[in-house]
Amino acid sequence: MERKPIPSRDLVVVMAGDRSLHGRIAEKRNFDLWVVYYGDSDAVAAEYEAKADRLWRRKGLKIELVRRVLLEEVYFGEGCDFSQYRYVFLPDDDIMFENGAEDLHALFATAEQIKADAFQPAVKNDLVSFQATRQMEGVACHSVNWVENMMPGYRSDLFRTAFLGCIHALEYQKSGWGVELMVAKLAEAALGRGFRAFVIDRHPAIHTRPVGQNGIVHEVGRDEASLLPQLSHNLLRTGAGFRTIEAAVAHTANLKPAPRNTLAIELYMQKARLARKLWVNLMER
């Protein structure tokens, strides 16, 4: 499912609280910036609105807000299919880009050069959830099997069909744990080939808050992840590292869809069935 022609403008959407760092990328940018403010301050809302192309005031966790705003209000309600954009990028509000919008301009350009279906900046510091997202020295980028919800970027057609399609189907998801893997699977089905996902090392970002600091997000996320057996054997992992753009393009030119681990899924489902039986027996006492 190749797009023709490919748009040149990109979209950045931030779910922002009162201490959001997205103001650093709002100046001198060549991409559209949408902000969903989940705080309570009228003054902060006004400040964010002045520097954004669009602003909404909504309450909820990240994936819950993406569903309410981008899926239900923008896509279903307004009929915007995001085809006017090349990539849609969803960084958390605690991600810092040291060079402001320039970092994102370079990030989007590199993603296009390596023909990425999905991408994320490498994490420059030690506050990582997955080692696969850590910046690798001496490479332009490295391949991964999916990109993390902390700061994922998707081709706009895959954002619509795979990402929005996934969170529409998995209506219980609020935090989004496990959504990333399901998006990769849906994208492969839509594309008819393997999923080109990259961590871009030459344009890293800094994660400014310790992992696990938001207790509500992690508590909800663990519950959500328990409903996806694929996560038991398909965590985010590092593939090959590429010193040049040309090497990255050549390596991923003929990717095959990821194979199913039938045994691991069946073992997980056996545990789930046993847990359900134990629960039923307990409730019948």
C-alpha positions, -999 to +999 in steps of 0.1 A: +000+000+000+023+027-013+012+063-012+014+086-043+023+113-041+040+115-007+032+147+012+060+168+026+044+183+057+043+164+090+021+165+121+032+164+158+005+158+184+013+161+221-009+151+251+003+179+274+002+185+311+012+216+330+049+209+327+050+199+291+082+204+272+067+208+238+071+245+238+108+239+228+096+226+194+069+251+188+092+279+175+105+281+139+089+248+129+078+235+095+053+209+108+018+213+122+015+211+160-016+199+178-019+199+215-044+180+238-041+197+272-053+175+301-045+200+329-069+225+347-052+259+342-068+284+319-036+303+317-015+273+307-042+264+281-040+298+266-002+297+265-003+263+247-030+275+223-010+305+212+019+283+200-001+255+185-022+250+153-050+233+172-057+228+209-082+206+228-089+204+265-097+168+275-090+145+304-075+110+302-044+089+296-025+091+263-041+064+242-075+073+256-070+109+245-058+098+210-089+078+206-113+106+218-096+134+198-078+120+168-100+091+161-135+101+171-134+139+168-109+144+139-112+113+118-148+102+123-162+136+132-144+159+108-135+134+081-098+142+083-079+111+071-044+126+078-035+121+041-022+157+040+007+146+062+038+125+055+042+113+091+023+116+124+045+119+155+032+115+191+059+123+216+052+123+253+052+157+270+084+149+290+106+144+259+132+171+253+147+179+220+179+199+226+178+218+193+140+224+193+122+221+161+154+216+141+157+181+157+122+172+144+129+185+110+160+163+108+141+134+123+113+135+097+138+139+069+158+109+080+126+088+084+117+095+048+152+087+036+153+053+052+117+047+040+104+041+075+069+029+081+074+038+118+102+054+137+112+070+170+142+090+182+168+071+202+169+079+239+201+097+246+201+093+284+195+064+307+158+068+313+146+040+290+118+016+292+134-008+266+171-012+259+162-014+222+154+024+223+188+034+237+211+054+214+237+033+197+271+049+190+284+050+154+252+043+136+226+064+118+197+042+129+189+007+140+160-015+132+134-027+157+103-049+155+080-020+167+083+015+182+074+025+217+044+046+226+067+071+244+074+088+211+062+069+180+061+082+145+040+065+118+035+070+081+002+088+080-016+061+061-005+035+086-013+059+115-049+059+102-053+022+092-030+005+118-027+028+148-062+043+149-076+010+137-059-008+166-071+015+194-106+015+178-107-023+181-090-024+215-115-001+232-103-009+267-069+005+261-062+038+279-024+036+287-016+017+255+007-011+267+008-036+239-008-014+213+026-010+196+029-047+187-006-049+175-001-019+153+030-035+137+009-066+129-019-046+114+006-026+093+021-058+079-014-070+069-021-036+052+013-035+035+016-071+025+052-072+037+074-068+068+072-037+090+100-011+085+105+002+120+136+022+131+151+039+161+169+069+147+202+073+165+216+103+147+188+125+161+182+114+197+159+129+224+161+131+261+135+114+284+134+137+314+113+118+339+122+085+355+104+054+340+075+043+362+070+076+379+034+078+368+019+051+389-016+053+374-003+048+338+018+018+348-010+002+369-035+005+341-008-005+315+000-037+333-036-047+333-040-039+296-008-058+287-021-089+305-049-092+279-024-095+249-007-129+249+017-118+221+036-096+245+048-126+264+072-134+236+074-104+214+089-075+234+107-046+217+140-058+205+170-044+186+177-056+151+206-045+129+225-012+132+232+008+101+260+033+096+245+048+065+210+055+051+218+034+021+225+004+043+193+008+062+173+010+029+190-020+014+186-042+045+149-036+048+140-037+011+125-073+012+113-077+047+089-106+054+061-104+080+071-115+114+063-152+121+038-162+147+051-179+178+022-204+181+037-224+210+042-193+232+007-180+225-008-214+233+011-217+266-001-182+275-037-191+268-034-223+288-023-202+318-053-179+311-077-208+310-063-222+343-066-188+360-102-184+348-111-219+362-095-211+395-115-178+396-148-195+388-142-222+415-133-195+440-165-176+433-187-207+435-176-215+470 
